Amino acid sequence: MKNAILTLSIFSFLFISCEKEIDIDLNDADQKIVIVGTVTNLDEPAQVRMTKSVPFDQLNVFPAVTNGQVEITRVNGSDVSIFSLVEVEPGVYRSSEPIGQQGATFRLRIVAEGEVYEAQSTMPGEVEVVDFYFEEFLPGSLNPGVDFVDVAGVSNFYKANLLINGEVRPEIFITDDLFTDGQINNALFGGPDLEFNAGDLVEIQIDQIDQANYNYWFTMSQNVNESTAAPANPESNISNGALGYFSAFSRTTVSGVVPE
C-alpha cells in the first residue's frame, strides 16, 4: 500500500514558476502585512514578497509594501554572513546572489512602515529520490509516484508541487515521517480533480521544509477542509503579527512522460 501524500484540491494561492504567491483571506477587518520569504538550495536568489492583506469579504487585490529594509543573516557554524535584499519590483525584494546552504540557519529581519518583523528557518538536506514511476490507481488511470528516502532519527517534513505540461497544479501535498522514520516513503499523487493523460509531461518538486513551515501548511489545510465563512489565519513563523511564512528549504525535482 502506497503512503499517499495528502492532497487538498481547494485553496487560496497560486504557484508560478519557482516563486510562491500567497493570497490569504482573513478573519480580520484591519489590514496586516503579508510576508512570503524563501531561501532555496537552487541557483537562485533569496526572495521576500510583501503585501497588505484585505478583509475577507473584499476583492483579492493586495497592495505592495514598498521601500522596506530587508536583511537575511546566514549562520552556518562559526560562519556568519549578512545579505541585504534589494527591491526589484514593488513589494518584491531579492538578494544579489544565491545564498542557500543546507544545514544553515537563516534569520530574516524586515523594517517596513515603521515596524520590525523577524523570522528564522533552518534549511534541511536535499531529498534523495530513488524511483519515479506511473502506477494504476483506478482502472484505466495512471498516477505519478515517487519513492524517496527518509533520514532516520530526526523529524522530517515534506511539501511537494505537481506540474502537468508546465502548469503548476493548485493542490497542496504535505506529509511528515511520523510513521515512516528511516523508511523509503512511497508517495502516489492523486485527487478528485487530477487527470493524467498519455503524453503529459509530469514534474514533481519535493521540498524538505522545517517544522514551522509544515505547521503553516497544515493549518492552511485545516482552513481548506473546514466549511467556514471566515477561516482562521494560518500559523505563521514571522513575528509582530505578520501573516505568511519564511522558509529555507531544499528542493529535488523529478519528471517523466505519462506512458501510452
C-alpha positions in Angstrom: 0.0 0.0 0.0 1.4 3.4 -1.0 1.8 6.1 1.6 -0.1 8.7 -0.4 0.9 12.3 0.2 -2.1 14.3 1.5 -4.0 16.0 -1.4 -6.1 19.1 -1.0 -7.9 20.4 -4.0 -9.3 23.8 -2.9 -7.1 26.6 -1.6 -6.4 30.3 -2.0 -3.0 30.7 -3.5 -1.1 30.0 -6.7 2.4 28.8 -7.5 4.0 30.3 -10.6 7.4 29.1 -11.7 9.7 28.9 -8.6 8.1 31.9 -6.9 5.3 31.5 -4.4 2.5 34.0 -4.4 0.1 33.7 -1.5 -3.4 35.2 -1.2 -4.7 35.0 2.4 -8.4 35.6 3.0 -8.5 37.0 6.5 -10.8 36.8 9.5 -9.5 40.3 10.4 -11.1 43.6 9.2 -7.8 45.5 9.7 -5.0 45.3 7.2 -2.0 43.3 8.1 1.3 42.8 6.4 1.7 39.5 4.5 5.3 38.3 4.1 6.4 35.4 1.9 10.2 34.7 2.0 12.1 31.9 0.5 15.7 30.7 0.5 16.5 27.5 -1.5 19.3 25.2 -2.3 18.8 26.1 -6.0 20.9 28.5 -8.1 18.5 31.4 -7.5 18.4 34.4 -5.2 16.6 34.6 -1.9 13.3 36.4 -2.3 10.8 38.2 0.0 7.4 39.4 -1.2 5.5 41.9 1.0 1.8 42.9 0.5 -1.0 44.1 2.6 -4.0 41.9 3.4 -7.6 42.8 2.6 -10.7 41.9 4.6 -12.2 38.5 3.9 -15.3 39.9 2.0 -13.3 42.2 -0.3 -11.7 41.5 -3.7 -8.3 39.9 -3.6 -6.3 42.9 -4.7 -3.2 43.0 -2.4 -1.3 46.3 -2.3 2.5 46.0 -2.3 4.6 47.1 0.7 7.4 49.2 -0.8 10.6 50.9 0.5 11.2 48.2 3.1 14.6 47.3 4.5 15.1 43.5 4.2 18.1 41.6 5.5 18.9 37.9 5.8 21.6 36.6 8.1 23.0 33.1 7.3 24.6 31.2 10.2 26.4 28.0 9.5 28.6 27.0 12.5 31.0 29.9 13.1 30.4 31.3 9.6 28.0 34.3 9.7 27.1 36.2 6.6 24.6 39.1 6.2 22.8 39.8 2.9 20.8 42.8 2.0 17.8 42.3 -0.3 17.0 44.9 -3.0 13.5 45.8 -4.1 13.4 44.7 -7.8 9.7 45.5 -8.3 7.0 46.9 -6.0 6.9 44.7 -2.9 9.4 42.1 -4.2 12.9 42.0 -2.7 15.8 39.8 -3.8 19.4 39.1 -2.9 22.1 39.8 -5.5 23.2 36.1 -5.5 22.1 32.7 -4.3 22.7 32.3 -0.6 21.3 28.9 0.3 23.3 26.4 2.3 22.0 23.1 3.6 22.2 22.9 7.4 22.5 26.7 7.7 20.0 28.8 9.8 18.6 31.9 8.1 17.4 34.8 10.1 15.1 37.3 8.4 14.8 40.9 9.6 12.4 43.4 7.9 11.8 47.1 8.7 8.7 48.2 6.9 6.3 51.1 7.6 7.8 51.7 11.0 7.5 48.1 12.2 10.1 45.3 12.6 9.4 41.7 11.6 11.7 38.8 12.2 11.7 35.1 11.4 14.1 32.1 11.4 14.3 28.9 9.3 16.9 26.2 9.0 17.5 24.6 5.6 17.2 20.7 5.8 19.1 18.4 3.5 18.1 17.6 -0.1 15.6 14.7 -0.5 17.0 11.5 -2.1 14.6 10.2 -4.7 15.2 6.5 -5.6 12.3 6.0 -8.1 9.8 7.9 -10.2 7.0 5.9 -11.9 3.4 5.8 -13.0 1.0 3.4 -11.3 -2.6 2.4 -12.0 -4.6 3.7 -9.0 -8.0 3.3 -10.5 -8.8 1.2 -13.6 -7.6 3.0 -16.7 -5.9 5.8 -14.7 -2.2 6.2 -14.3 -0.9 8.3 -11.4 2.7 9.5 -10.9 4.5 8.4 -7.8 7.9 8.8 -6.2 9.9 6.8 -3.7 12.2 8.8 -1.5 14.5 8.2 1.4 13.6 9.5 4.9 16.6 10.2 7.1 16.3 8.1 10.3 16.5 9.6 13.8 15.3 13.1 13.0 11.9 14.6 12.3 11.4 15.3 8.6 8.7 17.4 6.9 7.9 17.5 3.2 5.9 19.6 0.8 5.5 18.8 -2.9 4.5 20.7 -6.0 2.9 19.0 -9.0 3.3 20.3 -12.6 1.4 18.9 -15.6 2.7 20.1 -19.0 4.5 23.0 -17.3 1.4 24.2 -15.3 1.6 24.1 -11.6 -1.4 22.4 -10.0 -3.2 24.2 -7.2 -3.3 21.1 -4.9 -1.3 21.1 -1.7 0.8 17.9 -1.0 2.3 17.6 2.5 3.5 14.8 4.7 5.9 14.0 7.6 7.8 11.0 8.8 5.8 10.4 12.0 5.1 6.8 10.9 7.8 6.3 8.3 11.0 7.4 10.1 14.1 6.0 8.3 12.0 4.2 5.7 11.5 4.5 1.9 8.5 6.7 1.5 6.1 5.7 -1.3 4.1 8.8 -2.4 1.4 8.4 -5.1 -0.2 11.7 -6.3 -3.9 11.8 -6.9 -7.0 13.8 -6.2 -10.6 14.3 -7.4 -9.7 17.0 -9.9 -6.4 15.4 -11.1 -6.3 13.8 -14.5 -3.2 12.4 -16.3 -3.3 11.6 -20.0 -0.9 9.7 -22.1 1.9 12.0 -23.3 1.5 14.5 -20.5 4.8 15.8 -19.0 4.6 15.4 -15.3 7.1 17.1 -12.9 7.2 16.7 -9.2 9.2 19.0 -6.9 9.8 17.7 -3.4 10.7 20.3 -0.9 12.1 19.3 2.5 11.0 22.0 4.9 11.3 22.7 8.6 8.6 22.1 11.2 7.5 25.7 11.5 6.7 25.8 7.8 5.0 22.4 7.9 2.8 23.9 10.7 1.9 26.7 8.4 0.8 24.4 5.5 -1.0 22.1 8.0 -3.1 24.9 9.5 -3.7 26.2 6.0 -5.1 22.7 5.2 -7.4 22.9 8.2 -8.9 26.1 6.7 -9.4 24.3 3.4 -11.1 21.3 5.0 -13.4 23.4 7.2 -16.6 24.9 5.7 -16.5 28.3 7.3 -17.2 31.8 6.1 -14.2 33.3 7.9 -11.3 30.9 8.3 -8.6 31.4 10.9 -5.2 32.7 9.7 -2.5 30.0 9.0 0.1 29.6 11.7 3.0 32.0 10.7 6.6 31.8 11.9 7.0 35.6 11.4 6.9 37.9 14.5 4.9 41.0 15.2 1.6 39.7 13.9 2.6 39.3 10.3 0.9 36.8 8.1 2.7 34.4 5.7 5.9 32.5 6.2 9.7 32.5 5.9 11.1 29.2 4.5 14.6 27.9 3.9 14.1 24.6 2.0 15.9 22.1 -0.2 14.2 21.0 -3.5 14.6 17.8 -5.5 12.8 17.7 -8.9 11.9 14.6 -11.0 9.9 14.4 -14.2 8.6 11.9 -16.8 6.0 11.4 -19.5 2.8 9.5 -18.9 3.1 6.3 -20.9 0.6 5.1 -23.5 
